[in-house]
Amino acid sequence: MSGWLTGLGAVTLFTEALPETRAFYADVLGLELVFSDADSAAYRLGGTVLNLLRVDAADELVTPLPVGRPGQGARAMFTLPVEDTDAACAELTRRGGTLLNGPVDRPWGQRTAAFTDPTGTVWEIAAPLPSASS
C-alpha cells in the first residue's frame, strides 16, 4: 500500500492567541501569509500550508474529540530541515525565537535544536552531521 500518501498538504495548529501566533510565524519564522480571516491565518511552508486556527473554531474539525488544552505537555513536534543548525538557531533567536534545547548532535546523525511557538507547538530544526570521512 506504499505510495498512496504523497506528502503533507497542510498542518492545522489550534491557538488561543491568534494575533501572537500569527506574529510568530510571520516575524520570527518569516513565512508568507496566504490567507487570513477572523478565525485563522494560513502560511506557505515549502509545499505545505501551515494553518493557524482559533480553538473556538476548531471543535467542528475534530469532533467528537475535544481540542487539547495548552500547557499539558508536548503532543507533537514538526521538523524543519536546514543546512546549518547553528546558523538557523542564530537566525531564530535574532528574530525573537527562544530555544528549548540545542543545538545537540544526535546519535541518529543529525544536529538538532527545538523551539516552540507561543501556543506550545514544538518545532525542531535539524541538519545532517558531517560524515566522519569529511
Residue pairs with C-beta under 8 A, 6 or more apart in sequence:
7 47
7 48
8 47
8 48
9 48
9 49
10 42
10 48
10 49
10 50
10 51
11 48
11 49
11 50
11 51
11 78
12 51
12 52
12 53
12 58
12 61
13 21
13 50
13 51
13 52
13 53
13 117
13 119
13 121
14 53
14 54
14 55
14 58
14 67
14 68
14 119
15 21
15 52
15 53
15 54
15 55
15 118
15 119
16 54
16 55
16 70
16 119
17 118
17 119
18 39
18 40
18 41
18 52
18 54
20 118
21 41
21 52
21 117
21 118
21 119
22 33
22 36
22 41
22 52
24 96
24 97
24 117
24 118
25 31
25 41
25 43
25 50
25 52
25 117
26 33
26 43
27 95
27 96
28 92
28 95
28 96
28 97
29 92
29 95
29 97
30 95
31 43
31 44
31 45
31 50
32 43
32 44
33 41
33 42
33 43
34 42
34 43
34 44
34 49
35 41
35 42
36 42
38 54
39 53
39 54
39 56
39 57
40 51
40 52
40 53
40 54
40 57
41 51
41 52
42 49
42 50
42 51
42 52
43 49
43 50
43 51
43 52
44 50
53 61
55 67
58 67
59 66
59 67
68 75
70 119
70 120
71 120
74 120
74 122
76 121
76 122
77 114
77 122
77 123
77 124
78 121
78 122
78 123
78 124
79 112
79 123
79 124
79 125
79 126
80 88
80 123
80 124
80 125
80 126
81 125
81 126
81 127
82 88
82 125
82 126
82 127
83 127
84 127
85 102
85 103
85 111
85 112
85 113
85 125
85 126
85 127
86 103
86 111
88 113
88 125
88 127
89 99
89 102
89 103
89 113
89 125
92 99
92 113
92 115
92 125
93 99
97 115
98 115
98 116
99 113
99 114
99 115
100 113
100 114
100 115
100 116
100 122
101 113
101 114
102 111
102 112
102 113
102 114
102 125
103 111
103 112
103 113
104 111
104 112
104 113
105 111
105 129
106 112
106 129
109 128
109 129
110 126
110 127
110 128
110 129
111 126
111 127
111 128
111 129
112 124
112 125
112 126
113 124
113 125
114 122
114 123
114 124
115 122
115 123
115 124
115 125
116 122
116 123
117 123
